[in-house]
Amino acid sequence: MNEIEVAQISCGSEYTGVQGEIESAAEQVGAKIIFPDIDLDEVEEAEAKFGLKVTSPDLKLMLARAISVVEGHTTADAVFIGTCFRCAEGALVRNEIRRYIHEKSGLPVISYSYTERTTAETLLTRMEALTTVAKRRSLLAREVQTGLTAGIDSGSTTTKAVVMKDDEILGFGWVGTTDVQKSAENALSKALSESGIERDAIQSIGVTGYGRFLLGESFNADLVQEEITVNSKGAVYLADRQKGVATVIDVGGMDNKAISVQDGIPGIFTMGGICAGASGRFLEMTAKRLGVDITELGKLALAGDASKISMNSYCIVFGIQSLVNSLSKGARHEDVAAAACYSVAEQVFEQQLQEVEVKEPIIMVGGTSLIEGLPHAMHELLQAEVIVPPYSQLIGAVGSALLASGFIEE
Amino acid sequence: MNIFIYPSNSLILYDLVERFGHKPLAVMQEIRKKVTTAGIDSPPLNITPEDPKHGLKYAAVEVPAGVRGRMSLFDQLIGDAEAAILVEDAPIGFGCMGCQRTSELIGFLIRAKRVPILELNYPTSDDEARNFVYQISEFLNKLQGGET
């Protein structure tokens, strides 16, 4: 396939000094940034046509460029939308354009709000997911795992591996991430051992997660893929919701993903990673402070009442301080555990789910989905069906093994 | 005298100021300095992530980086301004600042300098256009150093 063309619709990237970073991220995944050509008349007409009045001329230009993409005057394979972080008007325009492009053009679209500290590395996973959706639709259409494959998910906190054969999980390994390479070897060994399979018998390997590029080389992987695509596939596969819409939420150790999925293919998605107070790390610290194993925190939370605890901050440091203050006033551990789960769910809801189209069912995946209080809190917040599929903690590894089987036939 | 113009890339205002013997202060001059600086490769404007940090002189970190990056371009122009012509409600074709928040801040900073300022609305008829040019010529002629 030819180079993927990503239409950039943005305000401020050249003045923020990050345009080069955006183009570098695109280049690293075999894509090229293009800018829709617009006449002055089209800019002046854009507000009325789009139905959104804005004061900044560069935002009017964004509207005109979005219209150009949707009306087919600009040919593109995917769309990147960007505005400055902390610009309220920019955020409104960014969100509305993302919805507009998604609904009217069907093109894969991502959005991002940048600061001068945004780097190509920050954008890489998002850009990789964007181009994958644009160029690998046939691979993403795969619904059945065939042959003998392995998947490895090198996460920031844990490394997971699975061995699958003919649509069944034979064995898995789940270890804490220390050295990326050693942790992956360890997890795969456990998965192979549990499966009773020799490593040489594996026909295809897929890797994902933060360490995917390193592992891709060392394991000579057939598939090296970011987590957005892999988790989407893994989630709908394990939840048996491969057709139709779904929303995948993965609260990770280092970042969170919220993905709006249609027939297993990611549509709108967001990755959060600014505040640790909305991550699995916060729940780990809470468990430690309560003196329970992380695996016990969820059950404890289910027996508690989050509303009895005052949480004054989302920050991981001040959030823990609130919990400590509550404990010192005699609060029940169950209520504190519930408050911690509710706080994480609330942050994901307020900071990320506003940016994706939340459609039922909601499939929660990743290790944190096993902390029962978290999916419960999400259900309470959204008043929607929340599914935690079997092996939800292995989502990336399962998705990788599933997609890797596509390479056996190729 | 150094005359700050707003919109700061308006070729019409630039030309009028020059015709009356003054030096227009326009953003194009600052962008030219950037793009012709050897050794910096940050296309399209050669603004690097360091520039928004220079903009902290005018706006704190909670202000979008794009505003601060723009402000770093305007630093020299605001500092050199001895008088200003500000035109409000102009169509994009007359001149465009891109970011409304930046425009608001620049307008405030220029007014706060207490230099002579001519503030005009963009003309919408032939008569208004003639009066628009007349007011600008009167303003520029009265300034020290202008052609009479």
Interface residues (C-beta under 8 A of the other chain):
Chain A: C11 G12 S13 E14 Y15 T16 G17 V18 Q19 G20 L40 V43 E44 T55 S56 P57 D58 K60 T83 C84 F85 R86 C87 E89 G90 Y114 T115 E116 R117
Chain B: D41 S42 P43 P44 L45 I47 T48 P49 E50 D51 P52 K53 E62 V63 P64 A65 G66 V67 R68 G69 R70 L73 P91 I92 G93 C96 M97 G98 C99 Q100 R101
